[in-house]
Amino acid sequence: MHKLPPGSLYRLQTLAQTGARFYKMNAYMRRLEVLGLIVATGRREPETDCGEYRITDGGRAELKERYDPPPTDPPKT
């Protein structure tokens, strides 16, 4: 599990919920990309200078590890 600032976690959650979106490249997006949690699709929006990004399987696994509650079943003895 990576240590991510709240803004990065928010972007990662948004991509997981909505699918690919356009974002301006900044340090947060670059960090998510370097960690392999998101990937650029290659599409650009020239009027806003934004690139499209989507979450990777690694990004989904990161969110699952952070936010899925542990099982509440009592241990079997």
MILO-905101 format. One record per atom (N, C-alpha, C): residue number from 1; residue in three letters; z, x, y. Coordinates in nm, 2 decimals, padded with zeros to 4 digits. Example, Ala and Ser with C-alpha at 12.3 -4.5 7.8 and 13.67 -1.06 7.14 Angstrom:
   nr  rest      zz      xx      yy
    1   Ala   00.78   01.32  -00.57
    1   Ala   00.78   01.23  -00.45
    1   Ala   00.78   01.32  -00.33
    2   Ser   00.71   01.28  -00.22
    2   Ser   00.71   01.37  -00.11
    2   Ser   00.79   01.29   00.00
***
This chain:
   nr  rest      zz      xx      yy
    1   Met   00.00   00.08  -00.12
    1   Met   00.00   00.00   00.00
    1   Met   00.00   00.09   00.12
    2   His  -00.09   00.06   00.22
    2   His  -00.10   00.13   00.34
    2   His  -00.01   00.08   00.45
    3   Lys   00.04   00.17   00.54
    3   Lys   00.11   00.12   00.66
    3   Lys   00.01   00.08   00.76
    4   Leu   00.00  -00.05   00.80
    4   Leu  -00.09  -00.10   00.89
    4   Leu  -00.02  -00.17   01.01
    5   Pro  -00.07  -00.15   01.13
    5   Pro  -00.01  -00.22   01.25
    5   Pro  -00.05  -00.37   01.24
    6   Pro   00.03  -00.45   01.30
    6   Pro   00.01  -00.59   01.30
    6   Pro  -00.13  -00.64   01.33
    7   Gly  -00.19  -00.57   01.43
    7   Gly  -00.33  -00.61   01.47
    7   Gly  -00.43  -00.59   01.36
    8   Ser  -00.41  -00.48   01.28
    8   Ser  -00.50  -00.46   01.17
    8   Ser  -00.48  -00.56   01.06
    9   Leu  -00.35  -00.59   01.03
    9   Leu  -00.32  -00.69   00.93
    9   Leu  -00.38  -00.82   00.97
   10   Tyr  -00.37  -00.86   01.09
   10   Tyr  -00.43  -00.99   01.14
   10   Tyr  -00.58  -00.99   01.12
   11   Arg  -00.65  -00.88   01.15
   11   Arg  -00.79  -00.88   01.13
   11   Arg  -00.83  -00.89   00.98
   12   Leu  -00.75  -00.82   00.90
   12   Leu  -00.77  -00.82   00.76
   12   Leu  -00.75  -00.96   00.70
   13   Gln  -00.65  -01.03   00.74
   13   Gln  -00.62  -01.17   00.70
   13   Gln  -00.73  -01.26   00.75
   14   Thr  -00.78  -01.24   00.87
   14   Thr  -00.89  -01.32   00.92
   14   Thr  -01.01  -01.31   00.84
   15   Leu  -01.05  -01.18   00.81
   15   Leu  -01.17  -01.16   00.73
   15   Leu  -01.16  -01.22   00.59
   16   Ala  -01.04  -01.22   00.54
   16   Ala  -01.01  -01.28   00.40
   16   Ala  -01.03  -01.43   00.41
   17   Gln  -00.99  -01.49   00.52
   17   Gln  -00.99  -01.64   00.53
   17   Gln  -01.13  -01.69   00.57
   18   Thr  -01.20  -01.62   00.66
   18   Thr  -01.32  -01.67   00.72
   18   Thr  -01.45  -01.61   00.67
   19   Gly  -01.44  -01.50   00.60
   19   Gly  -01.56  -01.42   00.56
   19   Gly  -01.60  -01.33   00.67
   20   Ala  -01.72  -01.28   00.66
   20   Ala  -01.77  -01.17   00.75
   20   Ala  -01.76  -01.22   00.90
   21   Arg  -01.72  -01.13   00.99
   21   Arg  -01.72  -01.17   01.13
   21   Arg  -01.76  -01.05   01.21
   22   Phe  -01.79  -01.07   01.34
   22   Phe  -01.83  -00.97   01.43
   22   Phe  -01.71  -00.92   01.51
   23   Tyr  -01.70  -00.79   01.51
   23   Tyr  -01.59  -00.72   01.59
   23   Tyr  -01.65  -00.60   01.66
   24   Lys  -01.59  -00.57   01.78
   24   Lys  -01.62  -00.44   01.84
   24   Lys  -01.55  -00.33   01.76
   25   Met  -01.62  -00.22   01.75
   25   Met  -01.56  -00.10   01.68
   25   Met  -01.44  -00.05   01.77
   26   Asn  -01.33  -00.04   01.71
   26   Asn  -01.21   00.03   01.78
   26   Asn  -01.13   00.10   01.68
   27   Ala  -01.02   00.16   01.72
   27   Ala  -00.95   00.24   01.63
   27   Ala  -00.89   00.16   01.51
   28   Tyr  -00.85   00.04   01.53
   28   Tyr  -00.80  -00.05   01.42
   28   Tyr  -00.91  -00.07   01.32
   29   Met  -01.03  -00.11   01.36
   29   Met  -01.14  -00.14   01.27
   29   Met  -01.18  -00.01   01.20
   30   Arg  -01.18   00.10   01.27
   30   Arg  -01.22   00.23   01.20
   30   Arg  -01.12   00.26   01.09
   31   Arg  -00.99   00.25   01.12
   31   Arg  -00.89   00.28   01.02
   31   Arg  -00.91   00.19   00.90
   32   Leu  -00.93   00.06   00.92
   32   Leu  -00.95  -00.03   00.80
   32   Leu  -01.07   00.02   00.72
   33   Glu  -01.17   00.06   00.79
   33   Glu  -01.30   00.10   00.73
   33   Glu  -01.27   00.23   00.65
   34   Val  -01.20   00.33   00.71
   34   Val  -01.18   00.46   00.64
   34   Val  -01.09   00.44   00.52
   35   Leu  -01.00   00.34   00.52
   35   Leu  -00.91   00.31   00.41
   35   Leu  -00.98   00.23   00.30
   36   Gly  -01.11   00.19   00.33
   36   Gly  -01.18   00.11   00.23
   36   Gly  -01.14  -00.03   00.22
   37   Leu  -01.07  -00.08   00.32
   37   Leu  -01.03  -00.22   00.32
   37   Leu  -01.13  -00.32   00.38
   38   Ile  -01.22  -00.27   00.46
   38   Ile  -01.33  -00.34   00.51
   38   Ile  -01.46  -00.26   00.51
   39   Val  -01.57  -00.32   00.52
   39   Val  -01.70  -00.25   00.52
   39   Val  -01.79  -00.32   00.62
   40   Ala  -01.87  -00.24   00.69
   40   Ala  -01.97  -00.29   00.79
   40   Ala  -02.09  -00.35   00.70
   41   Thr  -02.14  -00.47   00.75
   41   Thr  -02.25  -00.53   00.67
   41   Thr  -02.38  -00.47   00.72
   42   Gly  -02.38  -00.41   00.84
   42   Gly  -02.51  -00.36   00.89
   42   Gly  -02.57  -00.44   01.00
   43   Arg  -02.52  -00.57   01.01
   43   Arg  -02.57  -00.66   01.11
   43   Arg  -02.50  -00.63   01.25
   44   Arg  -02.58  -00.64   01.36
   44   Arg  -02.53  -00.61   01.49
   44   Arg  -02.55  -00.73   01.58
   45   Glu  -02.47  -00.74   01.68
   45   Glu  -02.49  -00.84   01.78
   45   Glu  -02.51  -00.77   01.91
   46   Pro  -02.64  -00.74   01.95
   46   Pro  -02.67  -00.65   02.06
   46   Pro  -02.61  -00.70   02.20
   47   Glu  -02.60  -00.83   02.22
   47   Glu  -02.55  -00.87   02.35
   47   Glu  -02.40  -00.84   02.37
   48   Thr  -02.33  -00.83   02.26
   48   Thr  -02.19  -00.80   02.28
   48   Thr  -02.15  -00.66   02.22
   49   Asp  -02.25  -00.59   02.17
   49   Asp  -02.23  -00.46   02.11
   49   Asp  -02.12  -00.47   01.99
   50   Cys  -02.13  -00.57   01.91
   50   Cys  -02.04  -00.59   01.80
   50   Cys  -02.11  -00.57   01.67
   51   Gly  -02.04  -00.52   01.57
   51   Gly  -02.09  -00.51   01.43
   51   Gly  -02.02  -00.61   01.34
   52   Glu  -02.09  -00.65   01.24
   52   Glu  -02.03  -00.74   01.14
   52   Glu  -01.96  -00.67   01.03
   53   Tyr  -01.84  -00.72   01.00
   53   Tyr  -01.76  -00.65   00.89
   53   Tyr  -01.71  -00.76   00.79
   54   Arg  -01.69  -00.72   00.67
   54   Arg  -01.64  -00.80   00.57
   54   Arg  -01.53  -00.73   00.49
   55   Ile  -01.44  -00.81   00.43
   55   Ile  -01.33  -00.75   00.36
   55   Ile  -01.38  -00.70   00.22
   56   Thr  -01.32  -00.59   00.17
   56   Thr  -01.36  -00.54   00.04
   56   Thr  -01.26  -00.59  -00.07
   57   Asp  -01.29  -00.57  -00.19
   57   Asp  -01.20  -00.60  -00.30
   57   Asp  -01.07  -00.52  -00.28
   58   Gly  -01.08  -00.40  -00.23
   58   Gly  -00.95  -00.32  -00.20
   58   Gly  -00.87  -00.39  -00.09
   59   Gly  -00.94  -00.45   00.01
   59   Gly  -00.87  -00.52   00.12
   59   Gly  -00.80  -00.64   00.06
   60   Arg  -00.87  -00.71  -00.02
   60   Arg  -00.80  -00.83  -00.08
   60   Arg  -00.68  -00.79  -00.17
   61   Ala  -00.70  -00.68  -00.24
   61   Ala  -00.58  -00.64  -00.33
   61   Ala  -00.47  -00.60  -00.24
   62   Glu  -00.49  -00.53  -00.12
   62   Glu  -00.39  -00.50  -00.03
   62   Glu  -00.31  -00.62   00.02
   63   Leu  -00.38  -00.72   00.06
   63   Leu  -00.32  -00.85   00.10
   63   Leu  -00.24  -00.91  -00.01
   64   Lys  -00.30  -00.91  -00.13
   64   Lys  -00.23  -00.97  -00.25
   64   Lys  -00.10  -00.90  -00.27
   65   Glu  -00.10  -00.76  -00.27
   65   Glu   00.02  -00.68  -00.29
   65   Glu   00.13  -00.71  -00.19
   66   Arg   00.08  -00.73  -00.06
   66   Arg   00.18  -00.75   00.05
   66   Arg   00.24  -00.89   00.05
   67   Tyr   00.15  -00.99   00.02
   67   Tyr   00.19  -01.13   00.05
   67   Tyr   00.21  -01.22  -00.06
   68   Asp   00.17  -01.18  -00.18
   68   Asp   00.19  -01.27  -00.30
   68   Asp   00.34  -01.26  -00.34
   69   Pro   00.40  -01.37  -00.35
   69   Pro   00.54  -01.37  -00.39
   69   Pro   00.56  -01.32  -00.53
   70   Pro   00.67  -01.25  -00.56
   70   Pro   00.70  -01.21  -00.70
   70   Pro   00.72  -01.34  -00.78
   71   Pro   00.70  -01.32  -00.91
   71   Pro   00.73  -01.44  -01.00
   71   Pro   00.88  -01.48  -00.99
   72   Thr   00.90  -01.61  -00.99
   72   Thr   01.04  -01.66  -00.98
   72   Thr   01.09  -01.70  -01.12
   73   Asp   01.01  -01.69  -01.22
   73   Asp   01.06  -01.72  -01.36
   73   Asp   01.18  -01.63  -01.40
   74   Pro   01.28  -01.69  -01.45
   74   Pro   01.39  -01.60  -01.50
   74   Pro   01.34  -01.51  -01.62
   75   Pro   01.40  -01.39  -01.62
   75   Pro   01.36  -01.31  -01.74
   75   Pro   01.40  -01.37  -01.87
   76   Lys   01.31  -01.35  -01.97
   76   Lys   01.34  -01.40  -02.10
   76   Lys   01.43  -01.30  -02.18
   77   Thr   01.53  -01.35  -02.24
   77   Thr   01.63  -01.26  -02.31
   77   Thr   01.63  -01.30  -02.46
***
